[in-house]
Amino acid sequence: MRLSVLQENLAKGLSIVGRAVSSRSTLPVLGNILLSTDESRLKLAATNLEVGVSCWVGGQVEDEGAITLPARLLTDWVNSVPAEKINLEMVVRTMSVNLKCARFESNIKGIDASEFPLIPTADGENGLGIAPATLRKIIDQVTFAAADAKDTSRPSLTGVLMRFEGDRLTLAATDGYRLSVRRTVLPGPAPADASIIVPARSLAEVSRISGEADPDKPVELTVAASRNQILFRMIGRGEGEKGAFHQVDLVSQLIDAKFPDFTAIMPKSYTTRTVLDTVALQRALKVASLFARDASDRVMVTVAPGTDTAPGQLTLRATSAEAGDNVSEVDALVEGNGLEIAFNARYLMDVLAVIDTPQVVLETSRSDRPGVFRPVGAGPEEFTHVIMPMQLNR
């Protein structure tokens, strides 16, 4: 293998596949990145056996070949050299690669490419296309609500339910304390109706990579049920861009478990409806959270309806036995009865961070019942977030 590639393009490719490198594996090759030639392109690939990422970047290929190199050493080396052309030449006898860039030259020992696991691609699959911005938004609005990936006792909660029904797609995630549900209409019907659970970490990677893809070219999504996998293909912006890539394929294993019936968790009614300015509520929560973090992140939320002389109001109270206390007030349009309820401040800030409308609505019924957040202007078929209350701290 002998080729040359621009430093910024190689660095970009390594940053894309690097998140899939296994950090704690008994197989040394999983700590490596595969480098292989593909016509006039360089293919980079990494996998931890749950998710695999392949990225193609432009290059000048003189001799075909493939090898795997240690991910951390290779990435650190590429990020340390100047933004100039890098020449790579594989030395078969020592199973290493000679790298030259400007006045820097190194030899990095690798592992034979034949030991690297095969990563499937979306070639020849019948998938559907979703605009990168749309896919990124719906992913970001649910993945944060999934349980930590280390929670092996509840595998289904570490993933995101993806339900395909005709031309409608529903995403749902919950950690048992909060629930995010996002529905959207697809450009066309899915090849088949299906319900699958995708690891939240895999979808987070899709969101990250799609942010650097060509916004005018849809992300191709394919469910390979027979292999228990989902595949995503993202097209790059083009060679003219700094740090450009041609294409990225991401394949993820699905979680073989039963997702909870989230419709049973969602409240069907409310007695109090509170409309608030999103930014004002975020600012008030940020201050309250400074005091709530010493008290299990609890904030007391008091909703007071308006009168003939004063607008409605939402008051946030947070108390720390060591640091002090805080009271923040936000004007609100309140319909219904007054109410006092306690929420986790971090959960509130998480949901507000993915709401992009100027106003947000909070629907409540009792202090021991969940609160429902929705963006104002988006119907119930769009985005719904449910948060379980905490015990009132009287």
Steps between C-alpha positions, in 0.01 A plus 500: 500500500636840399295819489487868597222691671452853634559529874167676567305235309671213681448675835131544423460135403675383815281722718190346341594134542694544823191495725432140391839372613475253788682620810459185710521195279691176528554517123793737431385561141183673630726773641621565145361686200488327163664686213429358155504631147175519303566610141618862538385530859627404843256307715522527879300267723459425871267283706432393856274217375188697600548783253725519197591816308662519155614830348638568153733795438670613182858405427755417230538122497810352339487144638200315644512347846360490854624499859377592848685751718460596869219757510636727771857517371394555140247770592741685729773488232274635225368777725857601589644548150451804273199539270687363199503181295567176687668211317425150626685188394441155642802284577372142476812339650463687831120543478536873551427826319752771422344847529656820370368853530716807440810442719339227710547127438384209715442127481194356673464127554162346422298179483409312183173623349375141470450495878265800489126415522290546188281812526185484283413794274169617355591403142206342321261549794148639460484793740335838538640852497466761775636856486809527727359798694170321566669178607740686727217693669278200572796300632615781730149537642490142630847352559570705813206331676640147457658317793877486534656239274669345806158407643509135395201411718260681263642465148186626325522834684855563370356517150255701294183344364463568127153413371434515126133514401445585135639850452515574874798452728478504880805519726470443875750475785466475878721437801206436733490857629432686175368418156561667164279427201556652156283434198570609145373443148743330261549616140359164392373175653750267663565172314320320784340580835734414783584575865866480598717615791823678401773571759479866596879532461476387138233760419705768676786419263266526200392843624861613544616382158192622312577852619803495271328330206365669187172663616350457153555125483276276711630254753417150380355281775466123462368244747655158446270301727646167394840610634354691796669818374423853387717682245542870427679653200601867504650688205772761555497862392766451232872520442505879498429516871771495764500165674274351231380142479324319217270275694439346843323169569394421855360160594364420846377185666141518625400433861307176526254590777145621555451875527250619764154612387580871509143600409388371841745736671384815322230694692170522314379822664605798712347755734762774462656626178792742532653679199848647556774679311759230428809719545368662819428159651845373401665798667299455820578128509870560449511718812279264702713200406802660671325446833309184408811295425566454872141378553470218243435765230152562639322823411157592631271629229200713601246596236269792583217609266476865405256756637336808356800705605791257468612237247537134586830392645727199538736507796809280538642438847822316578660457841843377598574436867859616445485753217174685564179535302358659187163619375446574129178622340383473139187661356259243361163455339323262737177319425346303785584459866813594687742218579820416683721222363868402523721404204861408438661823375740317271212320330324832442808658347558196279159523337512879458833461320330307216194724468557764233168687523475838678241361742454172683193360674491302825192287567444376856221348708632415850824523694543123484422466130738551204542833328481524121708743295425592139629771267232761435402481135575129471204265533489188717610298194837678500698514825385401848717472810379353829683547832417315820474731805722482806371497857402840630761628745293684756 
